[in-house]
Amino acid sequence: MASKVLRTFGKFQHATCLEKGPAALLPESYKKFYREWKLTTPTAVHYTPEDGRWKRNEVTGEVSPVQNIPIPVFFPKESDDQLWGGEGVVQGFQQRSHLSRRVPHFWIPMLKRSVVYSEVLDKYISVVVTDRALRLINAHYGFDHYILKTPACDLQSLLAVSLKRKILQDLQNGCPSYAERPDKQKDVLDQYKKYLDAYTPEEIEWYGYSLAQAVSKFKVQQEKEKEESTVPFKQIFRAQLIEKLKAASLDESNNQMKELEEGNSATSWLSKINPFSKKQET
Amino acid sequence: MWKTFNSALTTAIKAQNNLLPVNGLLYQQARTTFVLKRKHPAQLHKAGCSPKKFRNKHYIYELVKDTNIELQPDIDVILTSVVEGLGNTGDTVSVRPTIAYQKLLLPGLAVYANPENREKYKDIAETTTEVKYSTPSAAYTVKTLSRVLISVVMNKDVPWTLKPWHVKASFRKCGYAVPEYAIELPATPIVGPNMELENKEFAVTVTINKQEKVNVRCRIHHWSTDPIDRLPFIPNFWDNPSEPIIPEQKSVLDTIPPKVARNKSQ
């Protein structure tokens, strides 16, 4: 608690979506991904950020601070299974002349269907992309480099981050898609394994899920663990009964063995007896 | 205060996840999209506080640039196999980005010319077993020449022996500039005028850039300066079947594909 007060400089903070509800139980590695994905300011795409901390008005000479306030962008749910390369829909107004009333306008990215090739997965994927996404792929010299180098806040779509998890998992498992071509497999691994250093195995396991997906995955995991840890009474009692039976049968057989021994040693026992000896005193 | 701390955290998260240098490719690439500007700049807010609530006028935007309609620069690729009209294996070529992505990179005919690939494919040109064309367009020239039929027009009245310059002139009439040294005639001399040779075929070997060899189908046609002596006009003479002048060349002529009219509906 004290650490939180220190972190927030004593200012009251409302609980974020990761601190309340079912998401609060999720592992820290997922929360780290979620912060990188949703709670980080993405690269400026729809506006040009100004440089420097202060600027001077050319006319008046007045100095004012530079505050780059991002233009609000929203990502429709369709963008989650497409690759928009960080672009989104801007909703606003156009003022076409200074005398006319402002007109509502949506600035929507131009979409087209294209193919991307993932070298690690060795797969061609047909997806809807924007020009910006293709250009970023070219600028990073390949789809895998683009996906692996770019932080989740700039990838934005669920498809891209889940592909990133798949690629990372494949790299972890040593590229099983190239099992028949060991030379190529080694080549690809050498080229991409540097990206694995940034993540722990648990982080990779929890990378690229939406909040709802992560919660359901966590629930399934918890149930599985619970199932494994709890043993039905039926099994416990059965085991106890078997133990008992085993012990009983052992006793019985021991008794039988004794009897047998006794039977065998009847002559020796008879020979030992001296009927003429004195009665033993206790 | 909190805001500045948060922004510092953001930069730290980015630096941690991003293996690119901060001033790398990603930050130059804010393009191919609508770049907007507020008509009325948002109000300044106190340092450390969250931005002030937007008013309606803060949602009026002006288009700074639409990068979808800007001309994008060419990109460099290294060819990993021969591409007709572009280059040999191992050549670094600069092509339009769409062509490079759709025609070369996706089919696997080329790779990006990044420093690692430049190092990796340094000596692919020497080790490859594929044919090497003298120029990018040499393959096209071979294809075109093996498709055409050249009519070699010879004199009907004056005796002649076929020489390379006759064939050169016939090529020129069809629109091909072929130097004399590039034309190799059959070993058996063709002598005329001989009406038995009329409309019969022979093959010449043309050497392109002193390297690629291609057999070209030719036909003898007799022509006289006197209009009365001229042979009757045969429309589309190339469609009529013909025989070789030199029987040994029959096998060569059979390998050359017959002339196909481009606009002919099949």
Interface residues (C-beta under 8 A of the other chain):
Chain A: T8 F9 K11 R35 E36 T40 T41 T43 A44 V45 H46 Y47 T48 S64 P65 Q67 I69 I71 P72 E87 V90 Q91 G92 F93 Q94 Q95 R102 H105 W107 P109 M110 S114 V115 Y117 Y124 T130 D131 R132 L134 R135 L136 I137 N138 A139 H140 Y141 G142 L148 K149 T150 P151 A152 C153 D154 Q191 K194 Y195 A198
Chain B: M1 W2 S7 T10 I13 K14 Q16 N17 N18 L19 L20 L25 L26 Y27 Q28 Q29 A30 R31 T32 T33 F34 V35 L36 K37 R38 K39 A42 L44 H45 A47 P51 F54 N56 Y59 I60 Y61 V64 T67 N68 Q72 I75 P97 A100 Y101 Q102 L105 L106 Y112 N114 E116 N117
